[in-house]
Amino acid sequence: MNADVVGEEIADMLSDDEPAQVFDRRERVMISGVLQLAERPIRGVMTPRTEIDHIDLAESPEAISTALMHSPYSRLPLIRAGHVDEPLGFVHKKELLKELLAGNQPNLEAMARTALNLLDNFSILNALEQMRKESTHIAFVVNEFGDFVGLLTMTDILESIAGELPDASEIEGPNIVATDEGFLVSGALNLSQIREYIGFQAKATNDYQTLAGLVMSLLDRLPVIGDKLNWQEWTMTIVEVEERRVTRVLVSKE
């Protein structure tokens, strides 16, 4: 049986309206993402050139150290004199920090690694195969004229399948806020922490550990602001969604 036939059969199962479904909601979302890998171009999931963190050889050692400390990325493009459109390669943040903490002045150009270049019209599946072949987690994306237009990572590819990955470090404001209607809770908060603070007794399982995970497991589709779900004597109302991620939930006791 060829891949096209398998894909058609999976698509039929995904659209099955029968009560007893082969896949649960989370599996259907991920399978849908996998089936689109061969069709979606990487330009739609890459980080555009204008939004990329980088290290500039023209900067002072102090400025470079500050850039390393504030960037959440583990691999950063190396440029010269502000020319973001002509990266020299990329450097590993961990390697640079190790040298700096040891009191050394690292030779950035010597530490730079050559990046894999991928055309922006490559499919995600094609890019994944190329990156696996080269054993790299990062690739520079170029257009038909060879101009550098963006950066692609394995995380970008994973998020194209499963949706944006929650990152607790990106949560703004308090994780739990008491309101007249209940508690406004961050979706990325662990259920054990929520139980400790407000008495919400849902427990983590093998399928989910966070409030967002619980909400998604109870839904049978992508989340929408205003969705209400009941769990024992509690009501959960989705009040904030980013991409496919539930980021804020109003939790109230009935």
C-alpha positions in Angstrom: 0.0 0.0 0.0 1.6 3.4 -1.1 1.8 6.5 1.0 -1.0 8.3 -0.9 -3.5 5.5 -0.2 -2.5 5.5 3.5 -2.9 9.3 3.6 -6.4 9.0 2.1 -7.4 6.4 4.6 -6.2 8.4 7.5 -8.0 11.5 6.1 -11.2 9.4 5.9 -10.8 8.4 9.6 -10.1 12.0 10.6 -13.4 13.1 9.0 -15.4 10.2 10.4 -18.5 11.5 12.1 -19.2 8.3 14.0 -19.2 8.5 17.8 -16.5 5.9 18.2 -13.5 7.7 16.6 -10.2 6.1 15.9 -8.1 9.1 17.1 -8.7 11.6 19.9 -8.6 15.3 19.3 -5.0 15.8 20.0 -4.0 12.9 17.7 -6.2 14.3 14.9 -4.6 17.8 15.2 -1.1 16.3 15.0 -1.9 13.9 12.2 -3.4 16.8 10.2 -0.2 18.7 10.7 1.9 15.7 9.5 -0.2 15.3 6.4 0.5 18.9 5.5 4.3 18.6 5.8 4.7 17.8 2.1 2.5 20.8 1.0 3.4 23.7 3.3 6.5 25.8 2.3 9.0 26.6 5.0 8.6 30.3 4.5 5.3 30.0 6.4 7.0 28.5 9.6 10.5 30.1 9.6 11.5 33.1 11.7 11.8 36.1 9.3 15.2 37.8 9.0 13.9 40.9 10.7 13.0 39.0 13.9 16.1 37.0 14.3 18.5 37.4 17.3 22.1 37.5 16.1 25.7 38.2 17.2 27.5 41.0 15.5 31.3 40.9 15.2 31.4 44.7 15.3 29.8 44.8 18.8 31.9 45.1 22.0 32.5 42.0 24.2 30.1 43.5 26.7 27.3 44.0 24.2 27.8 40.4 22.9 27.6 39.0 26.4 24.4 41.0 27.0 22.9 39.7 23.8 23.7 36.1 24.7 22.2 36.5 28.2 18.9 38.0 26.8 18.4 35.7 23.9 16.2 32.5 24.5 17.8 30.7 21.5 20.6 28.2 21.7 22.1 28.9 18.2 22.6 32.4 16.9 23.6 33.7 13.4 26.9 35.5 13.3 27.0 38.7 11.2 29.5 41.5 10.5 28.8 45.3 10.8 25.1 45.0 10.9 24.7 43.0 7.7 21.9 40.7 8.8 21.3 39.8 5.1 24.8 38.2 4.9 25.3 35.9 7.9 28.7 34.3 8.2 27.3 31.2 9.9 26.0 30.4 13.4 27.4 30.0 16.8 26.4 27.9 19.8 25.3 30.1 22.7 26.5 27.5 25.3 30.0 27.4 23.8 30.3 31.1 23.8 29.0 31.5 27.4 31.5 28.8 28.5 34.4 30.8 27.1 33.2 34.1 28.5 32.6 32.7 32.0 36.1 31.2 31.9 37.5 34.8 31.3 38.5 34.0 27.7 37.9 36.2 24.7 36.4 33.8 22.1 37.3 33.9 18.4 33.8 34.2 17.1 34.7 33.6 13.4 36.7 30.5 14.3 33.8 29.2 16.4 31.2 29.9 13.7 29.7 26.9 12.0 28.5 26.7 8.4 24.7 26.6 8.1 22.6 24.5 5.8 20.9 26.7 3.2 17.3 25.9 2.1 15.2 27.5 -0.5 12.1 29.2 1.0 9.8 27.3 -1.3 11.0 23.9 0.0 8.3 21.9 1.7 8.6 21.3 5.5 9.0 17.6 4.8 11.8 18.3 2.3 13.5 20.6 4.9 13.2 18.0 7.6 14.8 15.4 5.4 17.7 17.7 4.5 18.2 18.7 8.2 18.2 15.1 9.4 20.7 14.2 6.6 23.0 17.0 7.7 22.4 16.3 11.4 21.6 19.9 12.1 18.9 21.7 14.2 19.1 25.0 12.3 19.1 26.1 8.7 19.3 29.4 6.8 16.4 30.1 4.5 17.2 31.8 1.2 15.0 33.0 -1.8 15.5 32.2 -5.4 18.2 34.9 -5.7 20.2 33.5 -2.8 19.2 36.3 -0.4 19.0 35.3 3.3 15.3 35.7 4.3 14.9 33.7 7.5 15.9 31.0 9.9 14.4 27.5 10.3 14.8 25.2 13.3 13.6 21.8 14.3 11.4 23.5 16.9 9.6 25.4 14.0 9.0 22.1 12.3 7.6 20.5 15.5 5.3 23.4 16.1 4.0 23.1 12.5 2.8 19.7 13.5 1.7 20.1 17.2 1.0 23.8 17.4 3.1 26.4 19.4 4.9 24.8 22.3 4.0 26.3 25.7 6.8 28.2 27.4 6.2 29.2 31.0 9.0 31.8 30.7 7.0 33.7 28.2 3.9 34.1 30.5 3.3 37.8 31.3 1.8 38.8 34.6 0.7 36.7 37.6 -0.1 33.0 37.0 -3.3 33.1 39.1 -5.4 36.2 39.6 -8.5 36.3 41.8 -11.5 38.0 40.3 -15.1 38.5 41.2 -16.0 35.6 38.8 -13.3 33.2 40.0 -9.6 32.7 39.2 -7.9 33.8 36.0 -5.3 31.1 35.5 -2.4 30.7 33.1 -2.9 27.7 30.8 0.8 26.8 31.2 0.5 26.4 35.0 1.0 22.9 36.4 -2.2 21.3 37.8 -0.4 20.6 41.1 0.3 24.3 41.6 -3.3 25.2 40.8 -4.6 22.6 43.3 -2.3 24.1 46.0 -3.5 27.7 45.5 -7.3 27.4 44.7 -8.2 23.8 45.6 -9.0 22.7 42.0 -8.5 19.0 42.4 -7.7 17.9 38.8 -4.5 15.9 38.7 -1.8 15.5 36.1 -1.9 12.3 34.0 0.3 10.7 31.3 -1.6 12.8 28.7 -1.4 16.2 30.4 0.2 18.1 33.3 -1.0 21.7 32.8 -4.4 23.4 32.8 -4.2 24.0 29.1 -3.5 20.2 28.6 -6.6 19.4 30.7 -8.8 21.8 28.7 -7.5 20.5 25.4 -8.1 16.9 26.4 -11.8 17.7 27.2 -12.4 19.5 23.9 -12.9 17.7 20.7 -11.7 20.5 18.5 -9.4 23.5 18.4 -10.0 25.9 21.3 -12.1 29.1 20.9 -12.4 32.0 23.3 -15.6 31.6 25.2 -15.6 27.8 25.3 -16.9 26.5 28.6 -16.1 23.1 30.1 -17.2 21.5 33.4 -15.0 19.5 35.6 -16.6 18.1 38.8 -18.0 21.3 40.6 -15.8 23.6 38.6 -16.4 25.5 35.3 -13.5 26.5 33.0 -14.0 29.3 30.5 -11.3 29.9 27.9 -10.6 33.6 27.8 -7.3 33.8 25.8 -6.0 31.7 22.9 -2.7 32.2 21.0 -2.3 30.2 17.8 -3.5 26.7 18.9 -2.5 27.3 22.5 -4.9 28.0 25.5 -3.0 30.7 27.4 -5.6 31.9 29.9 -8.6 30.2 31.6 -11.2 31.5 34.0 -11.7 28.8 36.6 -14.8 29.2 38.9 -16.6 27.0 41.4 -20.3 26.3 40.8 
